[in-house]
Amino acid sequence: APVSPTSAGGAGGVLEAATPGGGIGVAAAEGTTDDSVARLGALCKTTTSRSMCFAMMTELSSVSQRLMERLLVHADAASKEDEGSTRLEREEWDVDPEASVKKPDQYVGLKNQGATCYMNSFLQQLYNIPTFRRTLLDLEDPSPNPSESVLFQLQVLFGYLSVSQKTFYDTRPFCQVFTDYDGQPIRTSEQKDVNEFATMLFDKLEGAHPDMRRLLKGTVTGSFANQIISKESPDYVVREEDFVMVSVGVKNKTTLVESLEALVSGENLIGDNKWQLPDGTKVDALKRVCIKELPEHLIIHLKRFEFDYDTLTKRKLNDFLEIPEFLDMRPYTLEGVAEKEAEENAEAEMAAAAAHTGGSTRSVDDAGAEAAGGAGGGAATDAKDAEGEPVEPVGAAAGLSEDAAATPADRTGPARIDLSDLPHHPDWYYKYRLHGILAHVGTADSGHYYSFIKARGADGRETREWREFNDKLVQHFDESRIPEEAFGGTFNITRWSESKRMNVTTEQPRSNNAYLAVYDRIAPPEDGGVSSAVAEGDEDDDSDGDGGDAAPAAPAHSASLDASGGAGESKGGEDLGRSGVLSGSDDGTDDEDARARAGRGGAVLV
């Protein structure tokens, strides 16, 4: 039955299910006992029930000329080609009802509008972040025309993924309201970079509702500390910026850990690129990025697309890069980097003292304690970065010790940090576990995106079960295949050589590899080792398997590729906007919540 718009409000809205005869059945979205309205699904799903329905329509037509005319008008309108419709859309009238209805343990897929696989794969990752999904569905769209709102259409999409009885949802309504930076609707036949799409989506959502920044901050948004540290004086500056993704390099790396280490290693500002102080003095300095605040759900972007200046073309890097299941992010945070430098400086001092006196009785721990107490420079300035832009000084408040200001730094490393002024978090704050992978297969100009996501049980706890989300189809995925599906690298292939008259084995690059890695924070031991956000977000999981928590099955990546799969490259290391691009650097909403959102705007859930 078609559904009319709900009353204003989020999960507590009222669903009005209009019957074909014009009658209105009203049921509250929460606590309803009317299963036929609560499910919002098609009632005639079997061959028998549909046959009975058609028989009833035939009988009614035989006794009423007016009813027959109305049925013929509707049938004629459905058979004609509407303006802008395609042959594929007309063929969709010829469907097998039983084949289009998903099984209870299936997830709902998303229809590819031509080359929108980048959109489908990322939206499935967002949907499978419970706190993001539930909070988004609770928001009330303030726009005067919700049907033209990106926020509302995303709520409708999430609603269908939660409670639809079909195997997939048609994303055309969302694509029609999602515009580019020029305000033009996106071209569904043009492939885009997932990183670029994610940045645009979060920007639009923040502009659509005042609470979206809080929602992002509680789920996927963290912050960087962009540092410039003098090697010749105690000067030190830092600038904080938010991120939703951490972009790391792939070239000449073998593991994600190496990529993250390169991120915080930074670059030296020397020679003509020295750092200019307020008094005009130019000094050697270290410019780097550290993570100041970690999000609950960490999205890491692997920069597999680069521009080749020799050929003036964009190419894809299929280099091998191992993605670990567990990740400790402490070494890449502001406090982790400072602690490492304090230890290195303590060891250097102890070695220097031993060389000067012929021996030393101090231990490394003693020297480290002195370093932690503050032996580095800390006079912050109103300095400018290498590009001449002013940078916010933080001085001792950011962790520089006052002792260092008394003596110029005479070492080659950066000024040491006072660890007592840095953030202090428990160990579990830095521990993450792999929850999702967004993969790309193909080249920089043509390819296909799809996602692998770890499923959740009815109690909201993670399971060892993975699924592959590939547009309309979703299927079970064997976790042991992650290395061959996501790590990249090469593989051997044996073919018959006519010239050599024998089988020849050659090495070929794997064009299928990970582009995004999604990690969930592991909760403290008292929560049973499960992320607090996961437990909170999935406490109301759809236990009957009727919602999206049971998730549908999608096909493995097919041999036929979508149009261009290129990805935009990141900008300079200092350009750390909310996209978090650095160079150098389930399930279960309350069913009523989802139905209330999906039912607005005359949508039909079947």
C-alpha positions, 0 to 999 in steps of 0.5 A: 500500500502506498504511504503518505507523508508522515507528520513532522518529527523523527522516530515518533512520526505517524505513518498513514497507510493509504489503501487502494480504496482510499481508506486510511489506516493510521498507526503510531511508528513506535509501539504499534501492534498493527503488523500490516502497517508496521511492516509496510511491505507488499501483502501479495508476495506469493503466486497464489496471493497475487493470482487471487488479487488479479481474480478479484480485480477481474471480477470487480471490472466485470460488475462495474464499468467505472472500475474497469475504465479506471483499471484500464487507465492505470494499465495504459499509463504503466505500459507507455514510455514516460518522458525521460524513461529508458528501455531498462525502466520499461523492462522492470515491469516484467519481473518475478515478484518472488525473485525481487523479494529478499529472504529474511537473512538478507541485506538490502542492496543499492541499484547502480544508476550507470556508474554510481558504484562509488556512491553505493559502496560508501553509503553501505559503509556509513549505514553499517555504522550503527550510531551514525545510522540511528542518529541520522534517522532521528533528525528532523529535516528543517528544509521547506521541501524535504523531497529535494533535501539530501538529508531527507533522501539519505534518511529514506535510503537508510529506511529502505536498507533497514525495512524494505522487503525488496532485494535492493533500493533504487537510488534515483531519488538520492542521485537527483537531489545530490548536486556537485559544487556548481549546483548541477545534478551529478552525472550518473554515467560518470565515475567519481572518486569515493574520497571526493564524494565522501567530502561533498556528502559530509559538507552537504549534510553539515549544511542541511542540519545544525546537529550534523557536526555533532553527529560526525564528531561522535562517529567519524570526525577526528582532528589533526595537529599540523606542526612546524618545529624549528631545529635551530631555535625553541620556536614551535607552532601548531594548527588544528584541523578536523578530518573525516578520513586519514589519507596515507601513501601506498607507493614503496610501502608494504603495510598500513603501519609503514604508511602511517609512520610516513604520515607522522614523519613529516618533511624537512624544511631546509635550503630555499624552503626554510621556515621564516620566523617573525623577525625574518630569520629563516631556520631549518624546521620539521613540518609534520602532521600528528593525530590529536583526537581519534574518532570512534570509527576511523576511515583510512584512505589509501592513495592508490591514484597518482598523476604521472608527470612523464605521461601526463596521465593518472594511473593506479598503484596496485602495490601490495599493502597489508591491512592488519585486522588490529591497529594501534594508533597511539604511535601516530598521535600527538602524545605518541610521537612526543613520547617516542622523541623523548625516549630518543632524546634521552638515549642520545643524551645518555650516549653523549654523556657516556662518550664524554665521561667514559661511562654512565651510571644513569639508566635510560628510564632516568634520562627519559624522566628528565626529558619528560620533565621538559628539556626542549624548547618552547617559546611559541611565536607568531610565525608563518609556515613555509607558504607564508600563512600565519599559524596559531602559536601554542607555546608551553600550553601545547606541551613545550617546556619552559626550560628549553627556552633558556638554551637554544636547541643544539641537536638535529631533532625537533624541540622536545615536548612536555608530556604532562601537557599532552592528552592522556587516554586509556590504552583502549582509546587507541585500539581499533579493529577492521570492520569494513573495506571499500575496494576498487578493481580496474584502472584509474580511468575505468573500474568498479567500487564495492564493499566488504563489511563485517556483519553484526549479530542481533545483540549488536556484537560483532561476528566473524561473518563478512559480507560483500556489498556489490550494488544490488547484490549482497553475498557472504564473504570469506574473511580468509580471502581479504589478502587476495581481494584487498592487499593488491600486489601481483599474482602468477598466471600460466598460459600457453606460449605458441612461440615457445610451444610450452606453458609460461608463467608470468607475473601480473598485477592485481587490479583489485585492492582496497581503497578505504579501510574502516576501523572500529574502536575496541571498547574497554574490557568492562564492556566485554571488548566490544566498542561502546558505540557498537553496543549502543548503536545495535542494542535494538537490532532487528532480531526477526531478520526483517530489517537491514540487520540481517543484510542481503546478499550481493554479487562478487565484483563482476568482470564487467567494469563500470565507467571510469574509476579514477580517484582524486589525489590529495593536496599538499601536506598543509592542506588538511581540510575536513576531508582529511586528505594529506599529502606526505603525508547492524545493524539495527535502527528501530524498525519504526524509526526507519519506517517513519523516515522511509514513509515520508514523501509518499514513498512506498516500502515493498 
